[in-house]
């Protein structure tokens, strides 16, 4: 029996019909696009949270009082905007995609803002080719982690956006099923496993749930 190849991101959607020659299903393409947008939207907010305890919840402490000054910068924010931060983490995948295409693959130079902007522009420009030719699961996991970290420090979680589902994760490791907890994200419309990070598209999950 001939089976269709699976999406390299969710590892469950069969690539059939018009996407038979692609490596990423349309639901996961949409997920990648959404997370690139979220990185771009969250990035300008990060400097506002550089001082520990500061953000939109209160004013900046100023003056020469005993309680002002000396507040250490939030390590989480520095980890995102400093060397090795979001711009550098995503640049690794941008360079890899351009190398796979046989293009010039030097990392962008300049400020962190410029480097991230160039990286996001390049990732979007080459995403169509990449989703037809490459295994993008590692990029998806990096985007998932980056957005989660950015949302954690900017406190943009507002309200719970995920719902725990009743079915165990079906991802197989050899003959063993993961069995971890699956959650549905109302914002991204993606089903993801808490344990292994496995991503399913919602339409596929519904077919599994009603099977």
C-alpha positions as a Markdown table, in Angstrom:
| # | Residue | x | y | z |
|---|---|---|---|---|
| 1 | Unk | 0.0 | 0.0 | 0.0 |
| 2 | Unk | 1.4 | 3.4 | -1.1 |
| 3 | Unk | 1.1 | 6.1 | 1.6 |
| 4 | Unk | 1.2 | 9.8 | 1.0 |
| 5 | Unk | 4.1 | 11.7 | 2.6 |
| 6 | Unk | 3.4 | 13.6 | 5.8 |
| 7 | Unk | 3.7 | 17.3 | 6.5 |
| 8 | Unk | 7.2 | 18.0 | 8.0 |
| 9 | Unk | 5.8 | 20.4 | 10.6 |
| 10 | Unk | 2.8 | 18.6 | 12.1 |
| 11 | Unk | 4.0 | 15.1 | 11.0 |
| 12 | Unk | 0.4 | 14.0 | 10.7 |
| 13 | Unk | -1.3 | 15.7 | 7.7 |
| 14 | Unk | -1.0 | 13.7 | 4.5 |
| 15 | Unk | 0.3 | 15.7 | 1.5 |
| 16 | Unk | -2.3 | 14.9 | -1.1 |
| 17 | Unk | -3.9 | 16.6 | -4.1 |
| 18 | Unk | -2.5 | 20.0 | -4.9 |
| 19 | Unk | -0.1 | 19.8 | -2.0 |
| 20 | Unk | 1.3 | 16.3 | -2.9 |
| 21 | Unk | 4.6 | 17.8 | -4.0 |
| 22 | Unk | 4.9 | 20.1 | -0.9 |
| 23 | Unk | 6.6 | 19.4 | 2.4 |
| 24 | Unk | 4.3 | 21.5 | 4.6 |
| 25 | Unk | 0.4 | 21.4 | 4.7 |
| 26 | Unk | -1.6 | 24.6 | 4.3 |
| 27 | Unk | -2.6 | 24.7 | 7.9 |
| 28 | Unk | 1.0 | 24.7 | 9.0 |
| 29 | Unk | 1.9 | 27.3 | 6.4 |
| 30 | Unk | -0.7 | 29.5 | 7.9 |
| 31 | Unk | 0.7 | 28.8 | 11.4 |
| 32 | Unk | 4.2 | 29.7 | 10.3 |
| 33 | Unk | 2.9 | 33.0 | 8.7 |
| 34 | Unk | 1.0 | 33.8 | 11.9 |
| 35 | Unk | 4.0 | 33.3 | 14.1 |
| 36 | Unk | 6.3 | 35.4 | 11.9 |
| 37 | Unk | 3.6 | 38.2 | 12.2 |
| 38 | Unk | 3.6 | 37.8 | 16.0 |
| 39 | Unk | 7.3 | 38.1 | 16.3 |
| 40 | Unk | 7.2 | 41.3 | 14.2 |
| 41 | Unk | 4.4 | 42.7 | 16.4 |
| 42 | Unk | 5.9 | 41.8 | 19.8 |
| 43 | Unk | 9.5 | 42.8 | 19.0 |
| 44 | Unk | 9.0 | 46.7 | 19.4 |
| 45 | Unk | 7.3 | 46.1 | 22.8 |
| 46 | Unk | 10.3 | 44.3 | 24.4 |
| 47 | Unk | 12.4 | 47.4 | 25.4 |
| 48 | Unk | 9.4 | 48.7 | 27.4 |
| 49 | Unk | 9.9 | 45.7 | 29.7 |
| 50 | Unk | 13.7 | 45.9 | 30.1 |
| 51 | Unk | 13.4 | 47.0 | 33.7 |
| 52 | Unk | 12.3 | 44.3 | 36.0 |
| 53 | Unk | 8.7 | 44.7 | 37.1 |
| 54 | Unk | 8.0 | 47.4 | 34.6 |
| 55 | Unk | 5.6 | 47.2 | 31.7 |
| 56 | Unk | 2.1 | 48.4 | 30.9 |
| 57 | Unk | 1.0 | 47.7 | 34.5 |
| 58 | Unk | 2.6 | 50.8 | 36.0 |
| 59 | Unk | 4.8 | 53.9 | 35.5 |
| 60 | Unk | 8.5 | 53.9 | 35.3 |
| 61 | Unk | 10.2 | 54.7 | 38.7 |
| 62 | Unk | 12.3 | 57.8 | 38.5 |
| 63 | Unk | 14.0 | 60.3 | 40.7 |
| 64 | Unk | 16.5 | 59.9 | 43.5 |
| 65 | Unk | 14.4 | 58.0 | 46.0 |
| 66 | Unk | 15.7 | 54.9 | 47.8 |
| 67 | Unk | 13.5 | 52.7 | 45.8 |
| 68 | Unk | 14.6 | 54.1 | 42.4 |
| 69 | Unk | 17.7 | 53.2 | 40.4 |
| 70 | Unk | 19.6 | 50.0 | 40.6 |
| 71 | Unk | 16.8 | 47.9 | 39.2 |
| 72 | Unk | 18.5 | 45.1 | 37.3 |
| 73 | Unk | 17.4 | 44.6 | 33.7 |
| 74 | Unk | 15.1 | 41.6 | 33.2 |
| 75 | Unk | 17.3 | 38.8 | 32.0 |
| 76 | Unk | 14.5 | 37.4 | 29.9 |
| 77 | Unk | 14.2 | 40.5 | 27.9 |
| 78 | Unk | 18.0 | 40.8 | 27.4 |
| 79 | Unk | 18.0 | 37.2 | 26.3 |
| 80 | Unk | 15.5 | 38.1 | 23.5 |
| 81 | Unk | 17.0 | 41.4 | 22.3 |
| 82 | Unk | 20.7 | 41.0 | 23.1 |
| 83 | Unk | 23.3 | 38.8 | 21.4 |
| 84 | Unk | 21.9 | 35.4 | 20.7 |
| 85 | Unk | 18.4 | 36.8 | 20.9 |
| 86 | Unk | 15.4 | 36.5 | 18.6 |
| 87 | Unk | 17.2 | 38.1 | 15.6 |
| 88 | Unk | 20.1 | 35.6 | 15.9 |
| 89 | Unk | 17.9 | 32.6 | 16.6 |
| 90 | Unk | 15.7 | 33.1 | 13.5 |
| 91 | Unk | 18.6 | 34.1 | 11.3 |
| 92 | Unk | 20.0 | 30.6 | 11.6 |
| 93 | Unk | 17.0 | 29.2 | 9.8 |
| 94 | Unk | 16.9 | 32.1 | 7.2 |
| 95 | Unk | 20.6 | 31.3 | 6.4 |
| 96 | Unk | 19.9 | 27.6 | 6.1 |
| 97 | Unk | 16.9 | 28.2 | 3.7 |
| 98 | Unk | 18.9 | 30.5 | 1.5 |
| 99 | Unk | 21.8 | 28.1 | 1.5 |
| 100 | Unk | 19.5 | 25.3 | 0.4 |
| 101 | Unk | 18.4 | 27.5 | -2.5 |
| 102 | Unk | 22.0 | 28.2 | -3.5 |
| 103 | Unk | 21.7 | 31.9 | -2.7 |
| 104 | Unk | 24.0 | 34.2 | -0.8 |
| 105 | Unk | 23.5 | 33.3 | 2.8 |
| 106 | Unk | 25.4 | 35.9 | 4.9 |
| 107 | Unk | 23.7 | 37.0 | 8.0 |
| 108 | Unk | 22.5 | 40.7 | 8.0 |
| 109 | Unk | 24.6 | 43.3 | 9.8 |
| 110 | Unk | 23.7 | 46.3 | 11.8 |
| 111 | Unk | 21.4 | 46.9 | 14.8 |
| 112 | Unk | 19.2 | 44.1 | 16.2 |
| 113 | Unk | 16.1 | 45.9 | 14.8 |
| 114 | Unk | 17.6 | 45.9 | 11.3 |
| 115 | Unk | 18.8 | 42.3 | 11.5 |
| 116 | Unk | 15.4 | 41.1 | 12.7 |
| 117 | Unk | 13.6 | 43.1 | 10.0 |
| 118 | Unk | 15.9 | 41.7 | 7.3 |
| 119 | Unk | 15.6 | 38.1 | 8.7 |
| 120 | Unk | 11.7 | 38.3 | 8.8 |
| 121 | Unk | 11.6 | 39.8 | 5.3 |
| 122 | Unk | 13.9 | 37.0 | 4.0 |
| 123 | Unk | 12.0 | 34.2 | 5.7 |
| 124 | Unk | 8.7 | 35.4 | 4.3 |
| 125 | Unk | 10.3 | 35.8 | 0.8 |
| 126 | Unk | 11.6 | 32.3 | 0.8 |
| 127 | Unk | 8.8 | 30.6 | 2.8 |
| 128 | Unk | 6.9 | 29.5 | -0.3 |
| 129 | Unk | 9.9 | 27.7 | -1.7 |
| 130 | Unk | 10.8 | 26.2 | 1.7 |
| 131 | Unk | 7.3 | 24.8 | 2.3 |
| 132 | Unk | 7.6 | 23.0 | -1.0 |
| 133 | Unk | 11.1 | 21.6 | -0.5 |
| 134 | Unk | 12.4 | 21.5 | 3.1 |
| 135 | Unk | 11.6 | 19.9 | 6.5 |
| 136 | Unk | 10.5 | 22.9 | 8.6 |
| 137 | Unk | 9.7 | 21.3 | 11.9 |
| 138 | Unk | 12.8 | 22.8 | 13.6 |
| 139 | Unk | 11.9 | 26.3 | 12.4 |
| 140 | Unk | 8.3 | 25.8 | 13.6 |
| 141 | Unk | 9.5 | 24.7 | 17.1 |
| 142 | Unk | 11.9 | 27.8 | 17.2 |
| 143 | Unk | 9.0 | 30.1 | 16.3 |
| 144 | Unk | 6.8 | 28.5 | 18.9 |
| 145 | Unk | 9.4 | 29.0 | 21.6 |
| 146 | Unk | 10.3 | 32.5 | 20.5 |
| 147 | Unk | 6.7 | 33.7 | 20.5 |
| 148 | Unk | 6.0 | 32.1 | 23.9 |
| 149 | Unk | 9.0 | 33.8 | 25.4 |
| 150 | Unk | 8.1 | 37.2 | 23.9 |
| 151 | Unk | 4.5 | 36.9 | 25.1 |
| 152 | Unk | 5.7 | 35.9 | 28.6 |
| 153 | Unk | 7.8 | 39.0 | 29.1 |
| 154 | Unk | 5.3 | 41.4 | 27.5 |
| 155 | Unk | 2.4 | 39.9 | 29.4 |
| 156 | Unk | 0.3 | 39.7 | 26.3 |
| 157 | Unk | -1.4 | 36.5 | 27.3 |
| 158 | Unk | -4.5 | 38.5 | 28.5 |
| 159 | Unk | -6.7 | 35.4 | 29.0 |
| 160 | Unk | -6.2 | 31.7 | 28.5 |
| 161 | Unk | -6.2 | 31.0 | 24.8 |
| 162 | Unk | -5.8 | 27.2 | 25.0 |
| 163 | Unk | -8.3 | 24.5 | 25.8 |
| 164 | Unk | -7.2 | 21.0 | 26.9 |
| 165 | Unk | -8.5 | 18.3 | 24.7 |
| 166 | Unk | -9.6 | 14.8 | 25.6 |
| 167 | Unk | -7.5 | 12.8 | 23.1 |
| 168 | Unk | -3.9 | 11.8 | 23.7 |
| 169 | Unk | -1.1 | 12.9 | 21.3 |
| 170 | Unk | -1.0 | 10.3 | 18.5 |
| 171 | Unk | 2.7 | 11.0 | 17.5 |
| 172 | Unk | 4.6 | 7.8 | 17.2 |
| 173 | Unk | 8.2 | 7.2 | 18.3 |
| 174 | Unk | 8.8 | 3.8 | 16.7 |
| 175 | Unk | 5.8 | 1.7 | 17.9 |
| 176 | Unk | 5.2 | 3.9 | 21.0 |
| 177 | Unk | 2.5 | 6.6 | 21.0 |
| 178 | Unk | 3.4 | 9.8 | 22.8 |
| 179 | Unk | 0.1 | 10.0 | 24.7 |
| 180 | Unk | 0.7 | 13.5 | 25.9 |
| 181 | Unk | -1.9 | 16.2 | 26.6 |
| 182 | Unk | -3.2 | 18.0 | 23.5 |
| 183 | Unk | -4.4 | 21.6 | 23.7 |
| 184 | Unk | -6.3 | 23.7 | 21.1 |
| 185 | Unk | -5.1 | 27.3 | 20.7 |
| 186 | Unk | -8.0 | 29.6 | 19.9 |
| 187 | Unk | -5.8 | 32.3 | 18.5 |
| 188 | Unk | -3.7 | 30.2 | 16.1 |
| 189 | Unk | -6.3 | 27.4 | 15.6 |
| 190 | Unk | -3.6 | 24.8 | 16.2 |
| 191 | Unk | -3.7 | 21.6 | 18.3 |
| 192 | Unk | -0.3 | 21.0 | 20.1 |
| 193 | Unk | 1.0 | 18.5 | 22.5 |
| 194 | Unk | 2.2 | 19.7 | 25.9 |
| 195 | Unk | 4.8 | 16.9 | 26.2 |
| 196 | Unk | 6.5 | 16.6 | 22.8 |
| 197 | Unk | 5.5 | 19.8 | 21.1 |
| 198 | Unk | 3.9 | 17.9 | 18.2 |
| 199 | Unk | 1.7 | 20.2 | 16.1 |
| 200 | Unk | -1.5 | 19.0 | 14.5 |
| 201 | Unk | -3.8 | 21.0 | 12.2 |
| 202 | Unk | -7.3 | 21.3 | 13.6 |
| 203 | Unk | -9.0 | 19.6 | 10.7 |
| 204 | Unk | -6.9 | 16.6 | 11.1 |
| 205 | Unk | -7.5 | 16.5 | 14.8 |
| 206 | Unk | -11.3 | 16.6 | 14.3 |
| 207 | Unk | -11.0 | 13.6 | 11.9 |
| 208 | Unk | -9.0 | 11.7 | 14.5 |
| 209 | Unk | -11.4 | 12.7 | 17.3 |
| 210 | Unk | -14.5 | 11.5 | 15.4 |
| 211 | Unk | -12.9 | 8.3 | 14.0 |
